Amino acid sequence: MAATGTLTENLEKVAPYRAKIAERGLKNIVNGRHIESQSGKTYDNHTPIDNSLLCTVAEGDAADIDLAATAAHEAFPAWAALPAKQRRDLLYRVAELIEAHAEEIALLESIDTGQPIRFMSKAAVRSAVNFRFFADRVESANDGLALPAHEHMNYTIRQPIGPVGVITPWNTPFMLSTWKIAPALAAGCTVVHKPAELSPVTAQRLTELMHEAGIPAGVVNLVNGFGETAGKALTEHPLIKAIAFVGETTTGSHIMRQGAATLKRVHFELGGKNPIIVFADADLERALDTAVFMKYSLNGERCTSSSRLLVERPVYDEFTAKLAERVKKLKVGHPLDPATEIGPLIHQSHWEKVSSYVQIGQEDGATLMAGDGQHPAGLAGGAYITPTFFKDATPTMRIAQEEIFGPFLTAIPFSSDAEALEIANSIKYGLAAYIWTRDVSRALKMAHQVEAGMVWVNSQNVRHLPTPFGGVKSSGIGRDGGDYSFDFYMETKNISIAFGDHRIPRLGA
């Protein structure tokens, strides 16, 4: 069950889990065994709540990646050949174990990332849904097409690509790990997983639960470490056939270069600076709810957040005034408090980045409506920050162009559909867009012309699992979700069978 209870109750619940990881630390998991890094190196993992030590973590490097890649390579033939029903049943079992441990997962993720328990509880349950969703599709994963021709019967099948590398981010690590690993396993691939170094705790539990469910040794391997060493080695390793990465755009560029020598297939879910476009005819109360939720939930640390607010001028002043009042009332506090809406940012270094944009926005001439980029009263011991809102920005300002990845929203007015579209498309990113209007024709036109991989009309980000998830421009390459995931983790093979009477040219006869 998901985590519930008061702050005091949740602190009591998490205490034994925290004590356990502190005592044993986090190891790499290769070929079904918990092992230290080959170098013996470790690094310290701290909670952003108060910067206290959570645990030591094995610091993997190229040698550890080589062990894990070799294990995944050796396990691949048997896993790929496992009857689909058996693979399906194993994924169902993983889902059941995630549900059984949802409270533990949510509590650990909250103290590791600073994300409020109200959101992590839902994310833990959603992770089980991810596994169950792809389990239901195992038996059809290799289905193809019948493509008859005049003299041949052609048909296609899909086959797993081989061992794959999965590199996941620090913001909602458990859920996003399942979103990558579940379809890879369903497709018949084996996995080497490198989680973000800033939030490694729940990756350990996920790998342990998969083994407890009966996933064979070597099918899923976990290597902790830093991007510059373990991550780089994973992207370069010749036994790894593809890399699925969620993270920052610049890192994605590095991964593409590193994988070029081995012609790695890549799937990137990268940064975003997503617009929410509010027209004067919209349901303004619902649009306001969406604007606040999509920017300030999950501490603003989500790639699909609506970080640019574009509002039509007739309602601009009223809408931004109401939004500023909502932002000022957001509850910042301990992430295990169920009343908390915004917890601490992932790390002090990230706090400094987000905080710096308050001065940048003021220097560029935008109007600060809420927040000061500092610690809220009484919360100076952790990476807590006051939620921030600027209005009257111009499209070229840094706060309107750069991904800040925190509880920081920038509002820009517009006067026409064409201007709204121009502003929305004036950045290098193109992940998501949110359009609020009662005019169906306008909604359709804007949805077709806005440069984004995903568009929601009169809605917040509501994921329907069979639909494609991904961005354009600097926001990513490829799509997740449903059958789109199998397009990445599998190769399509064409088989052509002659009817037996077609002409074959004769040479040298």
N, C-alpha and C positions, 0 to 999 in steps of 0.2 A: 504494500500500500504506500501511497505517497505520504510525505512528511506532513504532520499536522502538529498543533500544540503551540503553547506560548514560547517566548524566547527562553525562559528558564527551562521549560520542559525540553526544548530542542537542544539546548546546551548540554543538558544531562544525557540526552539520547546520543549526541555525537561524540561525547567524551570517550567511550570505549573504542569507537572506530578510530578516533584520532590517536588514542594511546597505542593501538595496534600498529598503525602505519609508522608512528614515531619509533616504536621499538624495533621493528623489522626493516624499516626503510622500504624503498621501492627498487625492485630488481628488474633486470631484463628478463623476458620470458622467451626462450628459444627452444624449439623442439619439445615443448611441453614442460620444460624445467625452468625454475627461477634461478638465475645465475647473476653473479656480479659482472660488471664490465670487464673486458679482457685486460684493460690497463689497470684495473683496480680503482680508478678514479670515481668520485662521487661529487655531486653538488647539492647545495642546500635549497630546499623549497620552503618558502615562507607564505603565510596567509596574508592577504591584503587587509584583513580586518584590523590587525595591530602589528603586522610585520613579525610576529613570533614564528619560530621554526615549526613547520609541520613534520618534515621528515627529510632524510637524505635520499638522494636518487642516484642510481647507477648512471654514470656518464658514458654512454656508448660512443664509439667512433667507427672508423672504417672496418676494423677487425670484427666488431660486434655485428655490423651490418652484413659482413661477408658470411658469418655463421648463420645469421637469420635467413639471408637470401638462399644459401645452400640448403637449409632445412626446408624452406618453402619450395624450392626446386625439386627436391627429392620426394616431398609429399604430394606434389602436384598430380602425377599420373594416377595414383590411387583415388585421390579426391575427385578429380575430373571424371573418372570412370565409375564412381559410386552411383548406384541407381538413384534416379531423381527422387523417388519416394523416400529413400533413406536420408538423403540430404535435406529434403523438406522437413522430415520429422525432427532432425537435429536442430534446424533453425527454429521450429516451433518450441522446442525445449529451451533454447536460449531465451526466447521471448518470455516463457513462463518463469525462468529464473530471474530475469530482469524485473518482472513484475513483483516477484517474491522479495526482491532486495531493493525495491524502488525507494523506500524511505532512506536506507543506508546510502544509496547512490546520490540522492538529492541532498542529504546532509553533508556528505563529503564534498560534493561539487560546490556547494555554497561556501564552505570555508576555504576551499582551494581557489575559487575564482572571484569570490565576493558577490556573486549573483544572488538576488533575493530568493529565499526558499519558496515564495509563492510562484515563481517561474520555474525553478529547478524541479519542483515536485511534478509539474506538468511535463517537463522535458524528459524526466526519467520514465514516466509512463509512455510518452510518445516514442521513446526508444524501443520499447517492446513492440509497439505498433509497427515500427519500421521493419523489425525482423519478421513479424508475422506477415506483413504485406509481401515481402519478397519470398518468404517461404511458400506462399500461395502461388507464386509464379515460377517456382523451380521447374515444374514438369513441362512448362511451355517455353522455357528459356531458350532452347535450341531450335524452336520452330522457325521455319523459313517460308519461302514462297514457291509456288508452282509457276513456272514460266515456259509454257510450251511454245515451240516453234514448228515450222513446217516439217522439218526432217529430224528434229531432236526434241527430246523432253528434257527441259532444264528445271532443276529445283535447287533451292538454297537451304543450307543449314547454318546454325551458329555454333561455334565451339569456343570454349574458354581460352583466353589469350595466353594464360600462364600465370606465374607468380607476379603479383602487383605490389607496388608501394603505396601506402596511404599515409599522408601527412596532414594532421588535423590541427585546428586552431585552439586558442585558449579561451574563447568566450563562452561557448556551450559545448565543451569537448565531448561529453559522453554521447549526447544525442547526435552530434555531427559525425562522430566516429561510427555509430550504427548506420547512419545514412550512407556511408561509403562501404563499410565492411559487409553489411548484410547483402547487398546486391552482388558484391564480388564473390562471396561464398555461394550464393544462389546460382551464379553463373558457372561455378566449378573452378574458380581461381583460388589460389592460395595467397596469403597476405603477409607482408611485413609492415607493421604499423609503427610510425614514429610520431608520438603525440607532441604537442607544444611543450616546451621545457617549463613554461610558467604555470601549467595546470596539468600535471601528469597523473594525479592520484586516481581518478576514475578509469583511466585507460587500463591500469593494472586490474581493477575489479572486473572490467568488461572481459579482458582476456581470461581471467580466472573463471568467470562464469561460463564462457564459451567452452573451456576445457571441461568444466563440471558437467556441462550439458552433453558431452561426448564427442565434441569436435576433435578429430585425431591430432596427435602431436605433430607439429610442423606445419599444419594447415594455417594457423594464425600465430604469428610471432610478434613480439613487442620489443622494440629497442628505444630506450630513452636517450636523450642527448640534445645537443644544440644543432641548429640548422647548418652552421658553417662546417660541421664535422660529420655527425651522423646523417643529417639530412642530405648533405652534398654526396656522401658515399652511397646513399640509397638511390639518388637520382642518377648516379653514374654507373651503378652496378650492372654488369652485362646480363645477369640472370633475371633481373627485374624487367618485365616487358612493358609496363605502363605505370604512370604515376598519377594518382588522384590527390589533388592538393586543394586545401581551403586556407586562404590567408591573404596576405597583403600583395598588392600588384607587383611591386618591385621584386619581391621574393619569387613570384611566379615567373618573371623574366629570367631570373637566375636559374631556376629549375629547367626552363626550356633550353637554355644554353648548355647546362650541364648534361642534359639527356640527349643532346643532339648527336653526339658521337655514336651512341647505341640506338639511334632512331626510335626513342621511346615515344609511345603514345602518351599524351597528356590530357588530363581533364582539370581545368582550373576554375574554381569559384573564388573570385578575387574581390577587390574593393568596390565601394559604391558611394555615390553622392546623390541619392535618389530624391527626385522631386515629388512632393504632393501638391497637386494643382487644384486650387479651390476657386470655382467660378461663383459669381454672385447668385446664381439660381440654385445653388446646391442646398442640401439639407445641412445647414451650417453647424448645428449642434452635433450631428453625427460626424461631420468632417472635423470638428474640433476634437472630439473624442479620439478619432483616428490619428490626427496630427500629434496629440500628446502621447498616445500609446505607442505609436510607431517610432517615436524618437526617444522617449524616456524609459520605456520598458527595457529590461535586460541591461540596465545601466547605460543605454545608448550604444552598447558594444555589440552591434549586430550589423551584418553587411547589407541587409534589406531595409534598414531604418530610413524613414523619410526625413533626411537631414536638411533639405531645402524646402521651405514653405513658400509656394507661389500663390498669391491671393489677388483676385481681381479688385481693382481700385475702389469701386463703390462700397465694398464690404471690408476693405483692408484694415482700416483703423479700428473698427468695432471687433473684428475677428482677432487681430493681434493683441488688443487690449484684454480680451477674455482669455486668450492663450497665456499671456503673461501672468494673469492672476492664478491660473491653474498651475503653472510652473512653480510659482512661489509657494504653493501649498503642497507640492510633492514631498512625501516623507522620506528623508534620507536617514538610514540607520543600519543597525546590525543586520546582516543578511539572514540570520536565523529567526529574526522577529517577523512573524507573519504579517504585521502591519507595514513593514518596510517596503517601499516602492523602488528605491534606488539604494544599492549597497556601494561598497568601495570599488574603485576601479582595480584592474588586475594587478597593478604594480606601481610603485612610486614613480618610476621613469615614465610610465604612461600618464600618470596624474600630471606630471610636469608638462608633458606634451599638450594635453587637453587644456590645462590651465593657461598655457602660453597664448592660446588663441583669443582669450579675452582681451589682452592688451593689443593683439594684432587687429582684432575687429574694431576696437576703439580708435586705434591709430589710423585705420583706413576710413573712418567716418561713419560706421554703422552705429545705430542707437541701441545701447544696452538696456533691455527691458527687465531682465531677471538674472540673478546670479552674479558672482564676482570672481569665479575661478579659484576660490579658496576653500579651505576646510569649513564645513558647517560648525557652528558652536558645539563644543563638547566632543567633537569627533576628529581631533587633530592627530590622534595616534595611528590612524590607518590612512588608506588611499581614498578617503571620502572627498567628494567635491560637490559644491553647490550646483544644481542644475541651471543651465545658462540659456538665455534666449536673446537674440539680436533681431531687430527689425531695421527696415530702411537700408538694407544692403544693396549693392549693385552686383550684377552677375559676374563681374571680373574680380571682385574682392577675394582674398585668400579664404575667408570663412565661407564663401559661396562656391569655391572651386576644389578645395582640398578635403580629403577624408579625415575628419577629426576623431571619429570613433569613440564618442562619449556622449553624455547627456547635454548636448549642445545643438541648438536649432537656429537656423538663419532664415529670416523672412524677406521676401522680395516682392514688390507690387508689380502688377502688369495691367495693361489696358485693353488687350485684344487677344483673340485666340492665337494669332500669328506671333505676337510677342511672347505669350506664354510658351509656345512651342520652341521659339528661338532660345529663350532662357533655359528651358528644360534640356535642350540638346547642346548647350554651349560648354560642356565639360567633357573630359576624357573618359568618364565612366558611363556605363549603360546597363546596370543590373536590373533595377525595378523602377516603376513609376506608379503613382496613385492619382486618379482623376476623379474629381467630385463635381458632378453636374447632373441636372435633371433632363438635359437636352440629349436625347439618344444619338442624334446625328453628330453632334459635337463630340460626344464621348467616343463614338466609333472612329471619327476622323482623327482625334487626338491619340487614341490608342494605337492606330495604325502608323502614325507619323512620329510618335515619340521614340527616341532611340534607347530602347530598353529590351531586355530579354523577357521580362515579365511585366504585365500591367494589370492592376486591379482597379475596377471602376466602382465607385461608391462602396468601398470596402477597405479594411486593413489587409495585411498579409494573411490570407487564409489558405493554407496549403492543402491541395487535393493531391494525394500521393501519386496517382497515375500521370499527372501533368508534368511537362518539362520544367526544370528549374535550372536557371543559369543566365549569364549575361552576355552582352556584346561589348565591343570596343575594349577598354582596359579592365572590364569587369569579369572577363573570363572566356574560356573556350570549352565548348561542349555542354551537355545537358544531363542532369540527374532526373530520376523519377521514372517509375514504371518501366516500360520497354526501352526508354531512352538510356537508362543505366546499362542495360544489356548491350546496347550498341557500343558502349565503351569497353566493357569487360570481356567482350566476345568478338571473335573474328567471323565474318560471313564468308562461307565457302559455296561456290557454285558447282554443281555436278550436272554434266550434260550426257545424256544417253541417246545414242542414235537409234532410229527406227530400223536401220539395217539396209536401206536401199538408196542412201544418198550417194551422189557422185564423189569419188575421191580422185583427184588429179594424179596421173601416172607420169613419173619422171624416170628416165633411164631405161624405159621398157623396150 
